[in-house]
Amino acid sequence: MRVFNFAAGPATLPLEVLEQAREELTDWRGCGMSVMEISHRSKAFVSVAEEAESLLRELMGIPDSYRVLFLQGGATGQFAAVPLNLTRPDSVVDYINTGSWSKKAIAEAKQYCRVNIAADEAESKYTTVPDPAALKLTPGAAYVHYTPNETIGGVEFPYVPDTGDVPLVADMSSTILSRPIDVTKFGVIYAGAQKNIGPSGLCVVIVREDLLGRVRPETPSILNYTAMAKDGSMLNTPPTFAWYIAGLVFKWIKAQGGLAAMAERNRVKAEMLYRAIDESGFYRNPVAKNCRSWMNVPFTLARPELDKKFLEEAEAAGLTNLAGHRSVGGMRASIYNAMPPEGVDALIAFMREFERRYG
Ligand SMILES: *Cc1c(COP(=O)(O)O)cnc(C)c1O
């Protein structure tokens, strides 16, 4: 039996995608082999790769002046790749610190260049985003980096920072494809696949073409945007199966009505869950209302000694992986694109019943 899986990542995938993958697993498109077993340079695989890219371009409205890369090393690899591709050791870069993932990106960047913290939400315990007017941006910075959705804290920017001519770099791992965005506002967008795109092992990078060619000479080739763009992300063997599944997920999103339809579905799911939390006297979400994530909804119980029971009973009811990140505790429901509205309905019904019995 399929459960409703609220894991933050690797996360639930659309059932239709898994069913198609199962159907094609041993004999893909009449090859007599699985897609995992064919050369990444074969015509058949190259068509899969190209189709995935063109679907992503169509879904996100990515202009021709951007390159789309399918890389490895996760979003964490990009924490190093971004400064290596866009700076010199004496460059200044601006980072907005809104929580756990911002901090990791900052720590990595500090190894390669001079990091200015343009805003730090420590005072609110990372339950807020900075006011746009409060950003202390460096004129002439090599780039500005931010995390549109903090997967652990459940904090999401309700705006895109305006950085003028300075390239804006976004770690969209846990929010990409959740709604339409204006790609032209960004210099680089990157996202580990295992939240809203597909299996882990793949990282999608969308980079504006004029930012290529700035790479530092010591950059490992597999993190080198310029080299990877030149070789169609096939400088070495790419994660072919993950790439193939990503293509199926893009096709699924398109069939759902694209990103506008995804956004509406996500907005409704999130609003229902936050309303259930706010209306109870038992559950609580600490995040400021203007920046609550549509994708990751952390919440606590009025009595933390009930956490274990909550998780056990939820699991028994087919609602899994609701424990909060090990760094914060409590609960977290990740409700990415592939979480159906019925999953959120079931969670809310369970939460109400749990509160009735133990609240
Ligand atoms: C999951 C996540 C990461 C880490 O991704 P890896 O692929 O494990 O390196 C980085 N940033 C954000 C916002 C994430 O959600």
Ligand as a Chemical Component Dictionary entry (heavy atoms), coordinates in Angstrom:
data_LIG
# 
_chem_comp.id                   LIG 
_chem_comp.type                 NON-POLYMER 
_chem_comp.pdbx_formal_charge   0 
_chem_comp.three_letter_code    LIG 
# 
loop_
_chem_comp_atom.comp_id 
_chem_comp_atom.atom_id 
_chem_comp_atom.alt_atom_id 
_chem_comp_atom.type_symbol 
_chem_comp_atom.charge 
_chem_comp_atom.model_Cartn_x 
_chem_comp_atom.model_Cartn_y 
_chem_comp_atom.model_Cartn_z 
_chem_comp_atom.pdbx_ordinal 
LIG C1 C1 C 0 18.009 19.652 0.393  1  
LIG C2 C2 C 0 18.605 20.996 0.240  2  
LIG C3 C3 C 0 19.977 21.184 0.028  3  
LIG C4 C4 C 0 20.958 20.024 -0.002 4  
LIG O1 O1 O 0 20.818 19.299 -1.141 5  
LIG P1 P1 P 0 21.842 18.088 -1.459 6  
LIG O2 O2 O 0 21.349 17.675 -2.804 7  
LIG O3 O3 O 0 21.674 17.071 -0.392 8  
LIG O4 O4 O 0 23.206 18.649 -1.488 9  
LIG C5 C5 C 0 20.440 22.470 -0.133 10 
LIG N1 N1 N 0 19.613 23.527 -0.094 11 
LIG C6 C6 C 0 18.298 23.388 0.137  12 
LIG C7 C7 C 0 17.420 24.600 0.170  13 
LIG C8 C8 C 0 17.759 22.120 0.303  14 
LIG O5 O5 O 0 16.437 21.976 0.513  15 
# 
loop_
_chem_comp_bond.comp_id 
_chem_comp_bond.atom_id_1 
_chem_comp_bond.atom_id_2 
_chem_comp_bond.value_order 
_chem_comp_bond.pdbx_ordinal 
LIG C1 C2 SING 1  
LIG C2 C3 SING 2  
LIG C2 C8 DOUB 3  
LIG C3 C4 SING 4  
LIG C3 C5 DOUB 5  
LIG C4 O1 SING 6  
LIG O1 P1 SING 7  
LIG P1 O2 DOUB 8  
LIG P1 O3 SING 9  
LIG P1 O4 SING 10 
LIG C5 N1 SING 11 
LIG N1 C6 DOUB 12 
LIG C6 C7 SING 13 
LIG C6 C8 SING 14 
LIG C8 O5 SING 15 
# 
